[in-house]
Amino acid sequence: MIDPLLGLGALALALLTLPAAPAFDPGPSPACPPDMRLVSGTHHDEVQHVCVEPVRGGRATHCFAYWEGITAEEGPATEIVVCMDQFEAPNQRGARPLVMQSFEMATAWCAERGKRVCSEQEWELACEGPERRPLAYGWRVDKAICNSGKAWRPVDERKLGASGEVARREVERLWQGAPSGAHPGCVSAFGVFDMMGNVEEWVASRRGRRWPGALMGGFWAKPWTGCRGTNDAHEPGFAFYETGFRCCAEPRTTHGAAPDARDGASGSRR
């Protein structure tokens, strides 16, 4: 017979070692196609969180944990209601996300499917969720939840910039991505997967940035990149071994008009 105390101790240890439960996916909305999720709420241009675990790495310091539940919202507010692809392009669970994609390529790919590149504000709201969390999955970096804890591999930019098989082999050597949805806990409160890590995603830049496109979410070697980690350093023709995207579209109603954000549905008011 098993000692009851020993049994309770073993159960407690097992519970402590279980992976974090995946965030809740609310499922599809009548306002969006089945492979998209409705993102609705108020977006503020700036948010502030209290960092409780700064980590120095090289010349930069990154935050690995934030004071849970504390968010300061500042700047202009925008009501957002939008349908967003649940997965990175090609938006198929289990598929390999597209890489070596430029903002121009992302724009064309989405347009061919009757969609558009998501805006920076839409992406941030979808990542933060109603709680305005600094990370899609919560308040503390956990490299096991998303595909974001891989070691960085040095890049041969000469090969990457070549054409044909040479470039393809270099992309394959550098590839450390995961199939879309392979990390079940890496999902935002709106049901959008892989916003942290995996591949870096092109978005349409907010007003005032130098280029029309920017990159969000980091990639498989940047665990600290959060919902506001915008990379706006690249021109729209830039493509790299870890640059991808996802698409957005305007919501629909049974009458064909976009629902009003005040009714809990979506659309962006700019």
N, C-alpha and C positions, 0 to 999 in steps of 0.2 A: 504493500500500500504506500502511496506517495504522501509524504508529510505535507499537511495543508499549508504550513508556512512556507515550505520550500516551493510548493506549487504556486502560491501567490507571488513569491519572489520571481519565479521563472516567467509568470504571466506579465508582471510589471516590466521585466527586462525586455520581453518580446515586444510589448507595446512601445517602449522607448526606442527600439531599433526599427520599428516599422517606418516606411517612407511616409512623408506628409500626404494627407488625403488630397486628391485633385480638387481644384476649385470647381465651383458649380457652373455648369454650362446651361443657361436657361433654355437652350434649344432654338429651333427656327421660329421666326415670326411671320404672320400672314403678310406683313409689309415687305418682306424680303424673299428672294429665292431660297430654297432649302440649304444650299451650300454657303449661304451668307448669314451674318448675325446682325440684328438691329442694335445700333449704338446710339443712345439717346441721353442727353443731359446738358448741363451748363459747363462750358469750358472757360477757364480763366487763363489769361496770357502768361501769368507767372504763378508758380507755387513754391512754397518754402517748406522744407522738412528739417528736423533736428537730427544731425548725424551723431550717433553714439559709438560708432566704431570706424574711425578713419584709419585707412591702411596705406602706408607709404610704399610705392612701387616705382623704382627708377626715379624719374624727375617729377612724377605726379603723385598726388594723394587721392585715393578713391574711397568712397564710403561703402561699407559692407553691412551696416545696420543703422536703422533709423528709430527714433522714439515713436512707438506705435500709437496711431490714432491722432497724432498732432500734424495738422497741415494748415498752412496759411495761404489763402488764395488772394491774389493781387492782380491788378491790371484789368483791362477791358474784358467783359464777359460776352460769350457767344453761345447761343442756343444751337445745339447740334443734334441732328437726326439723320442718320445715314445707315445704309446697308454696307457691311464690310465682309470681304472674303474671310471665311473661317481659317483658311490656311494660306501660307505663302504660295505665290504662283508656282505651279499651275492650279492651285487651289484644289488639291485632291489628297485626301487622307492616305498616307502610305507612299505618296509620290516623293521623288527627290526634288527639292526646290530648285528653281532656275537660278543660275549664277552667271557671272560675266554679263550682267544686264546694266545698261545705262538708263538714265532718266528718260531719254528719248525713246529707247526701246520699250520701257515700261509703259510710257504714255500710249505708244502705238498698240502694244499688246492688249491693254485694257480697252482701248477704243474699239478694236476689232470685235470685242465681245460685248459691246454696248455698255461699257463701264468706263471708269476713269481712275487715275491714280488718286489715292486718298490724300487729303490735306494733312499738313503737320498737326493742326489742332484736332482733327478727327482721330488721327492715330494716337495722340496723347490721351484723349478722353477714353478711347477704347482700351488702352493699356492700363490707365489709372483706376478705372471703374468708379462707381458711386462713392467709394471711400477715399478717392484721390490718393491711392497708395503709390509710393515711389517706385515699386517694382510690380510687374504684372501679377505676381503671385503673392505679394505681401510686403513685409517691412524689413526683412533680413535676407541678404544674399545667401543662396544655397545652390552650389554648383551642380548638385544632383537633380534639381527640379527641372531645369532647362538644359539644353545642349550649349553650355556656355563656359565649361571649365577645361577645354582642351588647351594644350600647350601651343604657343605660337610657332609657326614654321617659317624660317627665312624664305623670302620670295626672290626668284630669279626674274626680274622684270623684263629682261631682254627676251627670255623665252615666252613669258606671258604676253608680251606685245607682238610676238611673231604670229604668223598665220598658220592655219591648218593643224596638222598633227602635233607640231612642236608645242603650240599653245595648249592644245587639248591635254597632252601628257602632263604639262606643268599644272594645269587646273586639277587634274586627277591626283597628282602628288600632294597638292595643298589641301584637297578636299577633306574636311572632317565634319561635314554636315550630317544631319539625321533625316530620315523620312518624315514628312509632315505628320504631326500628331503622335510621334513615337514617344514623346515625354508627356504622359497624360496629366501631370500636374502643372505643366507649362501652359496655362490657359488663363485668360483674363476673366474678370467677373461678367463680361458680356459674352463669353464663350468663344473668344478669338485666340487661336493657338500660336505658340512659338513667337510671341512678340519680343521676348528676351532671347538673345543668342540665336543659334542656327545661322541664318543668313541676314545680312544687313539690308534694310528695306528702304527703297526710294519712296519719298512723299513729295507732294507739292509744297514748296516753302511758304511760310507765313510772310506777310508783307514786311519789307525792309531788309530782307536777306539779299546777298549778292547774286545768287543763282536761283533759277526757278525750281530746282529740286534739291532736296537734302536727304540724308540717310539717318535712319532711326533704328534703335534696338540692339546695336552692337552685332557681334557674330559669335561663333563658337569659341573664341579665345578672349572674350571680354565679359566676364561674369558680373562686373560692377555696373555695366551700362543699364540705366534705368529708363523710366518712361519719358523723361525729359532730356535724354542724352543725344541731342541733335548734332549731327556731323554735317556742317554746311560748307565744307572746304572745296567741293568738287564741281566742275562745270558739267552741264547736262549730258555731254558725250562720254563722260568717265564711266568705265566699267572695270571691275576687278574680280578676283577669284571668289569673293564672298558677297557680291552685291546682287540683291534680288528685289522683290517687291510683292505687294498684294494690291488688289483692286477694291474700289468702292463704287456704289451706285445710289441713286436717289430712291427712297422708299416709295412704295405704291400703296394705294388703298383700293377697295372694291370699286370706287368711282374713278380710279385712275389718277387721283391727285395725291401729292405727297402729304402724309399726315402732319398734324401740327404738334410741335414739341410740347405744348401745354397739355396735350392729351396723352403724353407719355410715349409718343412715337417720335419720328425724327426729321432730318433735313438741316442744312446749315444756314444760319442767318448771318450774312456777312454785312 
